[in-house]
Amino acid sequence: MATEIDAGNGGDWLVVTQVKSNRIVYFTDDPEYQPPMQADWCYVSPFSGDLPQGMTLRNCWRWRFDGMAFVDAGKPPSADKTATLLEHNRQTLLDLLSERIQALRRPLEPSTPQGHELRAHKVAAAKSHLAGQPVDAILLAAAAAHGVPVAAMARQVLALAAERQEVLARTEALRETLSFAIRHAVDQGELIALRHRIITEVAADRLEPLPPAAPHTRPPDGSEPPLADAVLEEERLRLRLQLRNRINDLRRPWVSHYLLDEALVARKAELASAVMRAGGALPAGMDGSLLLSHAAARGQTLVEAAREVGDEMRHQREVLVATETMKDAMLARIAAVKDVAAIHEIGAGIARLQLPQALG
């Protein structure tokens, strides 16, 4: 076995290459050669004839062999420098164009997983509702969250969808036009002009969609026709959902995020009440570990802990009573609503609901 082999030195060879890349890692004229049996990364090919001029065991890695022909991968093909620079700049402009187009489209992307599917569902629900079908739950929730009538929400959904589609169509037309021009440019002058077009034409101030118009919330002047019973009931449902969301927002600071915490809080309140009735001592035979833990964690005496827990429970009850009173009053108004003016008035009133200053 030689370390230097001439091109004219024919014979029978075993050439060892990497399976994935065909890179030569070893060759030999030993017919008894066997690669390691566990070496699944290599492939052994028989070859008869002249090996490449100058290929040795030290530099054979730069050759590729596919079982039939040798390719010297260490010698890159000579290229026209002008053509190479043109291709480089062409690819740079294609990347710039893609980056600019994506920047324009990014604000249109949904902010949550499965957003595209949900948008399509919402658009279908809006079309269906405006065609006279019952309101979809997702559309109803959106209308309640934004505090607008269901029909107005449906029109807004369709307007936003049309606006997104227009931006997509305009950006795609620009991308197709400029991409074709870049790929077929024949000199640097054309590429320079195309670069200027990308920078000036593919810009947010040219394509950014206009913000959606604010929904019409001004109380009507009395000229609107009476609402159909189905629409009236739909708006009552929307107002009840809006009210529920608002009352929940006011109560949320008092909602624990720990599982089964309600039972523990109730037990702690019971202990605090018992301690205060007993003059500041834990009644005999009562397990006061919850209240004792509360006091120890805050560096309080048992009486201080009982007073704090009692104050918190009292405040919570006051908040619940206040919000329940608001809810009952609003539900009565919603049930009695008869016209568009009352719907607007109640919707605005729900949005303004606040806890009394003493409870805030």
Secondary structure, 3 states (H helix, E strand, C coil): CCCECCCCCCCEEEEEEECCCCEEEEEECCCCCCCCCCCCCEEEEEEECCCCCCCECCCHHHEEECCCCEEECCCCCCCCHHHHHHHHHHHHHHHHHHHHHHHHHHHHCCCCCCHHHHHHHHHHHHHHHHCCCCCCHHHHHHHHHHCCCHHHHHHHHHHHHHHHHHHHHHHHHHHHHHHHHHHCCCCHHHHHHHHHHHHHHCCHHHHCCCCCCCCCCCCCCCCCCCCCHHHHHHHHHHHHHHHHHHHHHHHHHHCCCCCCHHHHHHHHHHHHHHHHHCCCCCCCCCCCHHHHHHHHHHCCCHHHHHHHHHHHHHHHHHHHHHHHHHHHHHHHHHHHCCCHHHHHHHHHHHHCCCCCCCCC
